[in-house]
Amino acid sequence: MPLTEIQTRIDTAAERAGRAPGAVTLIAVSKRQPDDRVQAVLEQGHRVFGENQVQEAARKWPGFRDRFDGVQLHLIGPLQTNKTRQAMDLFDAIHALDRPKLAATLARLAQDRGICPDLFIQVNTGEEPQKAGILPGDADAFIAEARALDLPVRGLMCIPPVDEEPSLHFALLARIAERNGLTGLSMGMSGDFETAVALGATHVRVGSAIFGERISKDRA
């Protein structure tokens, strides 16, 4: 699907919800996508991209940033603590703050560096045991803990269970954000981003609808 069509659908969903133009940032999820596809989207003028793995981003993005001005890179996959420093060098925003140990590491490195990427706390809204994220019942306390560490928490992120109605999870995330005074909501992917926009998403993460199906891991 053309990038312009995705952006039009986002803008239309935002308008229907009575939201201001430009209120939603489209993150083009380029994980495991061939460089030529990513370059094609860059050449169309898009500059906000998401990657799941620090290692892949480190291979892919320094060269693109040399050639294209204004790239913003978001980490939307799990972050191992031992890769935190590298992630902070690469990414403008990290959507995967999901445990106290990572918060402490980010805070220590941010103090050393004098700067920190924008942070989104991942909430496991479906309470799925195999999925990363703070449980909804623990979210308020963890947000307070991260703020006490002087971390730049901009909002919350979730990935709803595949077999449940996503709007229930988007609404839950929005309620947690509102009661904690957070304005950023990273939610919605290729199959449900319009629903997410209607429920307040400020960042939607769209990959296959823009780029096509990803290449397999063994070819990545």
N, C-alpha and C positions, 0 to 999 in steps of 0.2 A: 504494500500500500504506500502511495507517495507520502513523503514527509508533510507536504502541504495539506494533504487530506487529514492526516492525524491532527495537525495543529488547528485546522478548521473545526474538527469535531470537538477538540478541547475548548476552543473559544465559544462554540455554540452551547456546549454544556454549561460553561461558566455564565454565559449571558442568560440562559434559562433559569439559572439559580440566583440571578440578581447580583452576580459578582462583578467586580471591576475588570476591565480589559487588562490582560497581562498578569492576572493574579495567580496564574498557574504556570509553573516551569516544567517544560517537557525535558525529561532526562532520557536521551537516546541510549538504550542499554546495548553496549557494543561488545559484551563478553562473548568470547569464542566466535567472533565474526571476522572474516578475512579482511585484511587491511584495505583491499580495494573497495569493499562495501563501505567501510568507515570513511575512507577518503571521499567517496561519492557524496556522503551526507555532509561532510565538512565543506565540500565544494558548493553545496547548496546554501551554505551560510549558517548551518546549525553549529552551536558551540558548546552545548551542555551534554556531557556523556557520562554513562555509568559503567563501572567495571566491578566484577565480583571478586577478583583475585589481585593481590598486590603484585605478584610475580608477572602476570600477564600485562598489567598496566605499565609496569616498569619496562617491559620490552616494547610495548606498542606506542606509548604516548610521548616520550621525550622527542622523538623524531617528528611526530605530528605537530607538537607545540612549537618546534623550530620553524615549521612551514605555515602554520595557521595561528594568527593572533587571537587572543581572547578566549582560549579554550578553558572551560571549567570542568573539572573531573570529580565525580562523586563515587565513593566506595559504597556499594550497596550489598556486598556480601560479607560473610563473617570475617572478623579481623583477629588473627592470632596475636597474642601479646608480644611475641618476639619479632613481629613485623610492624610494630606500631611506629617506630621511628621512620622506617621507609615509607609507610603509608602517609605519615604527616608531611613528608617531603613531596609526595606525589599528588595528594588529593586536596581539593578545596573544601570538600565536605565529606564527612564520614557518617553513614546512616546505620551503623552497626554497633553502637555503644550498648552493650547488653549484659555487663557484669561488673561488679565492684573492682576486680583486679584490673580490668582494662581501663576503668575510669581513673584509678590511681596512677597507672602507667602514663596515660594521656596527660594527666595533670603534672606529673613530674617532668615529662618531656616538654610540655608547653611552657613551664617555668624556665627550663634551660634555654629554650629557643626564643622565648618572648612572643610567640605566636602559636595559634592553634587553629586547625580547620574548624568550620562550623560542624556541630555535632547534632545528630538525631538519635534519640534513644529508641532501640528496637523493643517493641512490646509484643509478646507472644499472646495475641488476643485469643487464639484458639486453645491455649494451654496444651499445645502438642509436645509430647516428651522428646520428639526427635528434632524439634525446631529451636533455634536460638531465640533469646529475647527474655526480657523481664516479664514476669507474670502480672496480669492486670492488678491484682491485689497488692502487689509490691511496688507498683509504678510510682505512686506519690512519694514514698520514702526514698526510692532510688533517684528520682528527679531532684529531691532536696539534697541528697548526698552529693550528686554531681555538681549542683550549684554551689554547695559548700566548698568544693574543691576549685571553685572559680573557673569551671569549664564553660565554654560558650555553647550551652544547650539551646538550640534553635527550635527544636520540635521533636516529634515522635514519628516512628516508622512501624508499619506492620505488613505482614504477608498473610492474608487470610487462608484458612484451610481450603484445599481444592474442592472439597465436597460440601461446603457450606455457603450460604448466601453471603457474599462479600459485604453487602451494605450493613449487615449487623456488626461486622468487625470494624468497618470504617466509622460507623456511628459511635462505637465504644471508644475507639482511639480519639475521636474528636472530643468526646466528653472528658476523657482523661486530660487531654491537652488544655481544654478550656478551664478546668478547675485549677490547673497549675499555671495559668497565664502564659501558655506557649502558643505561638501562632503558626508554627510550621507543622505540616502534616504530609509526610511522604507515604503515599498510599495510592494504589491503582496501578495495574499493569495492562498488557495488551488487550486482555479480554474484558476488563471491567473499569477502564480509566474514566469513562463518562460518569459512571455511578460514583466513583471516588470524587470527581470534580463537584458533582451535585452535593456531596456531603462535606465539602470543605478542603479537599486536597490542595496543597500548595505546590507539591512536586508529584508528578506521575512518572512511572518508570516503564517505558515502552521499548521493547526490543524487537521481537519477531515481526510485529506489524509494520515496522519500519524497514528492517534489514532482510527479512526472510528467515527461514529456519537456520539455527546455528549449526556450525560444523561440529562433528563429534569430537569428544575429548582426545581420542587417539590421533586425530589429525590436527589438533590445536597446537 
